[in-house]
Amino acid sequence: QVQLVESGGGLVQAGGSLRLSCAASGSIFSILTMGWYRQAPGEQRDLVATIRGGGGTNYADSVKGRFTISRDNAKNTMFLQMNSLKPEDTAVYYCNVVPAIRMYWGQGTQVTVSA
């Protein structure tokens, strides 16, 4: 079983940056395809970035060129570097495997971008 804990969210002005972290338990982290998801108020939860065990990445068009996903398998940790943030990036951000497993959802971390 995998437990996931997100951190690093906060309030930032448009154009600013934040770095999110996802700490994972479990010995199989390094082989898992992991992702960052986000959910804005009243919206569905969407996958915004994916990283495979070998390091290959994919991004949603809405964040491509601004967000960078990375992982440190030795520390069972995944990151999301978010630059050039926009008010529409405001959401609760979650990490999970891809495709997501319901029982792995954590509390998420709130990101708020002011105009």
C-alpha positions as CSV (number, residue, x, y, z in Angstrom):
1,Q,0.0,0.0,0.0
2,V,1.1,3.5,-0.7
3,Q,0.5,6.6,1.4
4,L,0.9,10.0,-0.1
5,V,1.3,13.4,1.6
6,E,1.4,16.7,-0.4
7,S,2.9,19.9,0.8
8,G,4.2,23.2,-0.5
9,G,1.1,25.0,-1.5
10,G,0.3,28.6,-0.6
11,L,-0.8,32.0,-1.7
12,V,1.2,33.7,-4.5
13,Q,0.7,36.5,-6.9
14,A,0.3,35.9,-10.6
15,G,3.6,35.4,-12.3
16,G,5.1,33.8,-9.1
17,S,6.4,30.3,-8.4
18,L,5.7,27.5,-6.0
19,R,7.2,24.1,-5.6
20,L,5.0,21.2,-4.4
21,S,6.3,18.0,-2.8
22,C,4.7,14.6,-2.6
23,A,6.2,12.3,0.0
24,A,5.3,8.6,-0.6
25,S,5.6,5.6,1.6
26,G,6.1,2.1,0.2
27,S,9.0,0.3,-1.4
28,I,7.6,0.3,-4.9
29,F,7.5,4.0,-5.4
30,S,10.4,4.0,-7.9
31,I,8.5,1.8,-10.5
32,L,5.2,3.7,-10.3
33,T,3.9,6.1,-12.8
34,M,3.0,9.1,-10.7
35,G,1.0,12.2,-11.4
36,W,-0.1,15.6,-10.1
37,Y,-3.8,16.3,-10.2
38,R,-5.7,19.4,-9.4
39,Q,-9.3,20.3,-8.5
40,A,-10.7,23.8,-8.6
41,P,-13.9,24.7,-6.8
42,G,-16.9,23.2,-8.6
43,E,-14.6,21.5,-11.2
44,Q,-13.6,17.9,-11.7
45,R,-10.2,16.7,-10.6
46,D,-7.8,16.8,-13.6
47,L,-4.4,15.2,-14.2
48,V,-1.9,18.0,-15.0
49,A,1.5,16.2,-15.1
50,T,2.8,12.6,-15.2
51,I,6.2,11.1,-14.6
52,R,7.1,7.5,-15.3
53,G,9.5,5.4,-13.2
54,G,12.2,6.0,-15.8
55,G,11.6,9.7,-15.8
56,G,9.6,10.3,-18.9
57,T,7.0,13.1,-18.5
58,N,3.8,14.4,-19.9
59,Y,1.9,17.6,-19.3
60,A,-1.6,19.0,-19.8
61,D,-1.6,21.7,-22.4
62,S,-2.7,24.2,-19.8
63,V,0.5,23.9,-17.8
64,K,3.0,22.9,-20.5
65,G,6.1,25.1,-20.5
66,R,5.3,26.5,-17.0
67,F,5.2,23.4,-14.8
68,T,8.0,20.8,-14.3
69,I,7.4,17.4,-12.7
70,S,10.3,15.5,-11.2
71,R,11.0,12.7,-8.7
72,D,13.7,11.6,-6.4
73,N,13.3,7.8,-6.1
74,A,15.9,7.5,-3.4
75,K,13.8,9.7,-1.2
76,N,10.4,8.5,-2.4
77,T,9.5,12.0,-3.3
78,M,7.9,13.7,-6.2
79,F,7.9,17.4,-7.0
80,L,6.0,19.9,-9.1
81,Q,7.8,23.2,-9.9
82,M,5.2,25.7,-10.9
83,N,6.4,28.9,-12.6
84,S,4.5,31.8,-14.2
85,L,1.5,31.0,-12.2
86,K,-1.9,32.3,-13.3
87,P,-5.1,32.8,-11.3
88,E,-6.6,29.9,-13.2
89,D,-4.0,27.6,-11.6
90,T,-5.8,28.1,-8.3
91,A,-6.9,24.7,-7.0
92,V,-6.2,21.9,-4.5
93,Y,-3.3,19.9,-5.8
94,Y,-3.0,16.2,-5.2
95,C,-0.5,13.5,-6.1
96,N,-1.5,9.9,-6.9
97,V,-0.4,7.1,-9.2
98,V,-1.6,7.1,-12.8
99,P,-4.2,6.1,-13.3
100,A,-5.4,7.2,-9.9
101,I,-6.3,4.8,-7.2
102,R,-9.1,6.1,-5.0
103,M,-7.7,4.8,-1.7
104,Y,-4.4,6.7,-2.3
105,W,-5.9,10.2,-2.4
106,G,-4.4,12.4,0.4
107,Q,-5.6,15.8,1.7
108,G,-3.9,17.8,-1.1
109,T,-2.3,21.2,-0.8
110,Q,-4.1,24.4,-1.6
111,V,-2.6,26.7,-4.3
112,T,-4.1,30.2,-4.6
113,V,-2.9,32.6,-7.2
114,S,-4.0,36.2,-6.9
115,A,-4.4,38.5,-9.9
